[in-house]
Amino acid sequence: MNHPGYLAKFLVVFGTLLSVLSAEATDTYSFAVVPQFDQRKLFTIWKPIIENVSKRTGIQLNLVATLTVPEFERELSKGSFDFVYANPYHVLREESRQGYIPLVRDKTPLRGILVVARDSSFKTPADLDGQQMAIPSFNALGASLLLRADLAQLFKVRVNPVNVKTHSSVYLYVANGLIPAGGGVEKTLQEQEPAVRDLLRVLYATREMPSHPIAAHPRVPLKVQQAVRQAIMALDGSEEGRKLLREVPIQAVVPASMKDYAPMRDWGLSNYWVEP
């Protein structure tokens, strides 16, 4: 026997439940980090930061880590992440598509570096023409895109990039003599164990550029964006918070905007971009 009244009440209750669940779901946001390091190290560094920001704001942030940079780039282009820590050129390329909004960045600028073994016979970047160069990913900004553009434009050098997946792997490959040169950034070189750093020599450093932003997808409510920005700025205001941020490494948090990164449009980096 059908009971239209019961069915109507059920639909009302079910609809109300869905609305409540939907409202609750909006308080949970994904936070993805470009895989500069292996996944275990990435979680060790970022999980305490995300938990601290969640505690300060009452907004649940779930840390997301892709296994590879190309996977991260594909998901970024789909708009899969609510918040991201990404290289500046990632965010710049998505400006007309997903439109991620930079919130904060490290005050310390970023520079790409070309490293060789300390006892290498290479004296200038011009010596590397035709050589292999280890890179953490094809689309890494300082460690690949800008470095390769500089080598070609300033030194007339063409290198053969070898994707070894992480910055740490770049330094290990070069330190162990497996590949003659590697691309990295100053910040990640400083993060390496002294035993590795002592085996390396910086042959060239690129021009400075603004550091990686923490950015939000425009679908994230403005009040949530502002709360997360304020929480990260406040994190930088405590000794405990600064200790966590230095592991990224972020030395001092400042507000970020897209205009910080606009000059990169004229650097010819798109010639070296590889679609993921």
N, C-alpha and C positions, 0 to 999 in steps of 0.2 A: 504494500500500500504506500502510495506516495504521500509525502507530507510537505507541501510547498512552503508552509510557514517555517518548518524546521530548516529546510534548505535555504531559505532567505536569511534566517538568523545565522546559519553556518557561514554563508558567504560574507555577511557583515563582519562576523567575528574573525574569519580568515583574512578578510581584507584589512581589518584593523591590525592584526598580527603582522601581516606583510609590511604595513606602513611603519610599525614600531621597529621591526627588524631592519627595514631600509634606513630609518633614521639612525639606528644604532650603528649600522654599517658605515655611515658617513663619518663616524668618529674614528675609523680605522683607515690608515693610509700606508701605502707601500713606500719604502725608502730604499732605493737601489744605489749601489756603489760600483763604479767602474772597477773591474778586477785588476788593479795595479799589482796586487800581491796574490799569493795562493789563497784559496778560500778559507783555510783555517786561520791564517794570519789576519785576513781581512775581517773575519768575524771577531777575532780577539780584539782588534783595534776599534771597530765600529759599534759592536753590540753595546758596550757600556755607554757610549755617546748617545745612541738612539734611546736607550732606556732612561738616561738622565733627562733628555729632552721630553720624552713621554711623561715622565714624572712631573716635570716643571709645568707642562701645559695641560695635562689631563687628556691629551690626544694620543691615541694608540698608534704608534709607528711600528711597522713590521719590516725588519731588515731583509732585503732581497739581494742575493748574490748570484749572478750568472757565472757559468764555468769559464766562458771565454769573452774576450772583448767584442768579437763580431756578434755573438749572441746578445750581448748588452746593447750594441748599436741597433740591431734589428728590433729589439723590444722598445728601445727608446723612440725609434721612428714610428712605431705603432702607438706610442703614447701609453705604454703599459704601466709606467711608473708614475706615482703621484709626486714623489720627491726624488731627486737624483743628486749624486755627487759625480760630476762628469767633467771631462776635459773641456776647456772653453770652446774649442772648435766643434765639438759635438753639439753644444747648446746653440752655437751660432748657425750651424747648418739646419737645425730644427726650427729656427726662428719663424720661417714662413709656413711650416707644416704644423708641428705640435705646439710651438710657441712657448717653450719652457721659460720661466721667469727667474733670472738670477736673484737670489736673496742675500747671500753673504759669500765672502771669499777670504782667503788669507791675504793679509796686507803685503806679505813678502812676495815679490814677483817670481815668476817661473822662468827658468832658462834651460834649454836643451843642451846636452853635453855629448861630445864624442869622446869615448874612452878607448884607450889601448892598454896593453900590458906595460907595466912600469919599465921593463927592459926592452920594449919594442924598438925597432930601428926607425919607425915612422917619426918624422920630425914635424911635418905640416899636413893638413888635410889633403893637400894636392898629392901626397904620396899614396893615397888610398884609391886612386882611380882603378876601377875594375875589381876591387877587393870585396869580400863579403862583409856585411855589417849586421850584427845581431840587433834586433829591435823587439820591444815588448808586444807590439801589434802594429800593423801597417798604418793605422789611423791614430796612433799616439801622437799628440801634438808636438811637444818639445823633442821627444825621443825619436820621432820618425818624420812627420810631415815637415816641420820647420827645418829640422836638421838636414834632411835630404834636399829641400829647396835651397838652403844656403850652400850646400856642397856643390850643387849644380850651377847656381847663379853666381856665386862668389869665387869658387875655386875650379869651375868647369870639370867637376869630378862626378862620375857616375859610379855608384856602389850597388852591390847586389844584396838587397835586404833579406834577412833570414828571420822569420817570425819565431821567437823562442818563448812566447806567451806572457812572460812577466819581466818586470824590471830586474828583479833579483836574479833571474836566469841569465839576463844579458850580462850582468857583471860576472857571474860565475863562468859563463862561456869564455869571456875575454880573459879573465884572471887565470883560467886553466889552459889557455892557449888553443882552445878549440875553434875560435873564430877571431880574426885579427883585430876587429874593432867592434864597438857597440854604441848604440844610442840610448841615452837615459836622460834624466833631469837631475839637477843638483840635489833636490830634496830627497829623492830616493837613493842616491849615492850615499848621502849622509846617514841613511837608515841602515846601511849594510854593516856587517861585523867588521871591526878593524882588520882582521886577518884577510878579508876580501879587499877592502879599500886600499890596503897597503900594497896590493899587487897591481894596482891600476894607476893610470896617469890620464888626466884630462887634456886632450889634444886641442879641443876647440869648444867654445861656448857660444850659443846663439844670443841674439838680442833678447831683452826682457819682454815678458808678456804678463798680463794679469793672471793670477792663479785660478785653479779649478773652482767653479762656483758650486754651492749647494743651491739647487733651483727647484721651482715648483711648477707642476703642470697647471695651466690656467683654469682647469675645472675645479681645482682645490679652492674652497671659499677663501676670500681675501682675509677674513679674520683668522683663519687657520694658518695661512701663509705668514701673517704678521706675528702670530703667537710662536710659530716655530722659529722665525727669524730672531725674535726677542729672546727666546730661550737659548739659542746658540750664542747670541751676544752675551747673555748673562753667564753662560757656561764659561766663557772666556774671562769673566770677572772674578772667578774663584781659583785658588791654587789647585784644587782637585780637578776642576774643569780644564784648566790650562794644561795640566799633565796629560789628560786624556786627549786633548786636541793635538798636542805635540807629537803624538804617535802617528798621526795621519800622514805627513806632519802639517799642522797648521800652527803658525807662530803667534798670530794676532788676527782676530776676526774683525772685518770691516764690512759695511753694506756693499752690495754689488748691484750692478744694473747692466743691461745689454750694451749701453754705450761704452762700457769699459772694454768690450771685446770687438767693437765695430772696426777698428783699424786693421784687424786681421783679414778682413775681406780683400784687402789689396796686396796680400803677401804671396799670392799665387799658390796657395796650399791645395786648392781643388785639383791641381794637376797631379797630385800625389795621393789623393784620396782613393781608397778601394772600397767599393760597395760591399757591405757585409753579406 
